[in-house]
Amino acid sequence: MASAAATSLGFTASFANAERRAMIERHIKRVNPNLKGASLRVAVGQAFDSYARYYVESFRLPSLSKRTVDRSFTVDGFHHITDALDKGNGCIFALPHLGGWEWAGKWMTDQGFRLTVVVEALEPPELFEWFADLRKDLGMTVVPTGPK
């Protein structure tokens, strides 16, 4: 049901915001200048679909149990993080934005780790506040980028 809702939201959003659609189209054309016509429209639609899935998954995350989140992970090389933390200086690591990185943040806080996240200050401010509150509710300390 969540997947169907995300697909519907993505499709609607792709036509409701012509400016954002044009921006995504420009970005996709930079990656693949040969995309045109129907292929380009499909790629843009897929980008909106991906964002909609991200939002739906983010909405669901606070209600998921530690066990559910843990089962969705494969942990490989985590000893690098625990080794760094054992030295007492903390650990800085970067996550690619390939979907809901908040899942990794929730997994970390579920394991008992304190986590501070540096995030882009989104527009509109209400969207940023929603994500900041979500991340705080998941146990993360949020630090926005940009001027104060």
ABEGO torsion letter per residue (X at the ends): XAAAAAAAAAAAAAAABAAAAAAAAAAAAAABAABBEAAAAAAAAAAAAAAAAAAAAAAAAAABBAAAAAAABBBBGAAAAAAAAAAGAEBBBBBBBAEBAAAAAAAAAAAGBBBBBBBBBBOBAAAAAAAAAAAAAAGBBBBBBEBX
